[in-house]
Amino acid sequence: MAHNTPDANVYFVPSQSRWPFVGSISMLVLMVGVASWLNDASWGRWTFFLGLAMLVFTLFLWFGDVIRESVGGNYNRQVDGSFRMGMVWFIFSEVMFFGAFFG
């Protein structure tokens, strides 16, 4: 018989999210705005700021979902470790990039 108790060894896989799609549309609007603004289109500046606002809004809500999942107890040690390892690799890659760029 199936039980609904959470298992500490189960790796949490979140459901599909709309935020990557919304974020890519936001980046498209942002880049069209930048290109239009650089080419002196009258609507370029407003398109740029619209895309920027859409991107900030998307990231705010996306990170809100991640925080809600974390506070809800969906993440176990393995997921927490993968978040930490991802941050370590990110910092390492940035150090290597700037070392190669300025070295």
N, C-alpha and C positions, 0 to 999 in steps of 0.2 A: 504494500500500500504506500502511496506517495505521501510525503510529509511536506508541509509548507515552512518548516523551520530552515533558517538560513544556514548553510554549511560554510565554515570558515575556510575550507580549501577550494571553494568554487571561485573561479576567476570571473569577475564581473565584465560582461560584454554589454555596453549600452545599446539602446535601440537606435535605429537610424535617425539622423538629425538633419534638419533643413539648413543649419547654419553654414556648412561649407558651400552650398549652392547660393545662399543669400550673400555670403562673403565674396564669392567670385563675381556676382552681379555688382556688388558694391565696388569692387576693384575695377571692373570694366567701366562703370560710370566715372570713377575717380580718374582713370587714365584717359578716357575721352575728354574729361574736363581739363586735364593738364595739357593735352595736345591742342585742344581748342583754344585754351587761354594763351598758350605760347604762339599760336597762329593768329592772335588778336581777334578771335570771334567774340561777338558781344555777349554770348551766352556761356562762354568758356569758364569764366570765374565762378558763376553760379552752379554750373555742373560740377566743377571741382569741389566746391564746398558741400554740395548735395552728396556726392560720392564719399567725401570724408566723413560727413555726419552719418551716412548709412553704414560705413565701415566701423566707426566707433560704437554705434548702436548695436551692430551685429556682434562685435567682440564682447561688449558688455553683457548681452543676453547669453552668449555662448559660455562665457566664463561663469555666469550665474547658474547655468545648468550643471557645469562641472562642480561648482561649490555645493549645489543642492544635492548632487549624487554623493559627494563626500560626506556632507553632514548627515545624510540619510543612512549612512552606514553601509553603502554599497561597495566600498573599496576595502580590500583586505591588505595584508602585508605585501603580497606580491604586486598588487597594483601600486601601492605606495612606493615600493622599491623601484618599480619601472618609471614612475614619475621622477623620482630622485635621480635615477641613472640617466634619464633623458636630459635633465638639467645639467648634470655633470658633463655629458657629452657636448651639450650646447656651449657651455662655458669653455671647455677644452678646444672646441672648434673655433671659437672666437679668439682665444689666445693664439692659436696657431695662425689664424688668418692675419691678425694684426702683427704677429711676429714676422710673417712672410712679407707683409705689405711694407712695414717700416724697417725691417732688418736688412 
